Amino acid sequence: MSRARLVAYWATTGLVASSMVSGGVAHVLHAPASVDGFVRLGYPLHFVTFLGIWKLLGALALLAPRFPRLKEWAYAGLVFDLTGAAFAWAAVGASDSTSNAGHIVAPLVVLALAVTSWALRPDSRRLPEPLHRPSVLVT
C-alpha cells in the first residue's frame, strides 16, 4: 500500500471517527443542540441515547486493529445513520429548506468521507477473499 493511500485512509477515517465520537457524546450527554434536533425531527428522547451509544461503538470499531467483519458492520451502520439523518432533515425541512440545508449536506459530506475511508482501507482491515467462489448451477 502506498504511503499516500495510507495517509488518505487515516485522514478520512480520523475525520469520520471524530464526527461519530463528537455526535455520540453529544447524544449520550443529551446536549441541548443535539436533543433539540431530534425533537424537531419527531424522535423520542430515548432514541438519542441509543443512537449515541452506537455512534461511539462504531467509531471504536473503525479505529481498533483487526476485526475486519466488525468494521464492515460499522461502515454499514454509518451509511444507515448518515443517509437516515439527511433524509429525515430533508423530509421535515421541505417548508424551510434554507435553514435545514446544512443538516442535509453535513451528513452527506461525512458519508462521502466514510465511503472514501472504506475504499482506501488497508488489506489488514478488509475481509479476506474467499479461496474459491461457489459456482452457480444453471439448469
C-alpha positions, -999 to +999 in steps of 0.1 A: +000+000+000+014+034-009+021+059+018-002+085+002-031+060+002-024+051+038-023+087+049-056+094+030-072+064+047-062+075+082-072+111+074-107+102+063-111+075+090-100+100+117-125+126+104-153+101+103-144+087+138-142+121+153-175+131+138-191+099+153-174+104+187-185+141+190-220+133+179-222+102+201-210+121+232-235+149+225-263+124+221-254+104+253-250+135+274-282+149+259-266+182+248-294+207+241-284+213+204-284+175+198-317+169+216-334+199+201-327+185+166-341+151+175-372+166+190-377+187+159-375+156+138-401+139+160-379+112+175-383+102+212-356+111+237-345+075+243-336+072+206-310+100+211-292+079+238-295+047+217-280+063+186-252+080+206-241+047+221-240+031+186-220+060+172-194+056+199-192+019+194-189+024+156-161+048+160-142+024+182-148-004+157-133+017+129-102+026+149-095-007+166-069-030+150-081-063+134-118-073+134-125-067+097-161-081+098-169-057+127-155-028+106-177-038+077-208-036+100-196-003+114-193+011+079-228-002+071-241+014+103-226+047+092-244+045+059-277+039+076-271+066+102-259+093+078-284+087+049-312+085+075-301+118+090-300+135+056-334+120+046-350+129+079-339+166+077-350+167+040-384+153+049-391+178+077-373+207+061-393+209+029-410+241+041-378+257+055-351+244+032-325+272+037-322+266+075-320+228+071-296+227+041-266+223+065-284+194+083-288+177+050-254+184+035-233+177+066-242+140+069-237+135+032-202+150+035-194+126+063-209+098+043-185+107+014-156+106+038-168+072+052-171+057+017-136+070+009-122+055+042-139+022+033-124+022-002-089+030+010-087+007+039-056-015+040-057-053+035-054-058+072-087-041+077-105-060+049-123-093+050-102-120+034-111-130-001-127-165-003-103-192-016-129-201-042-161-188-054-191-211-054-201-220-089-236-211-100-256-241-113-276-233-143-303-258-151 
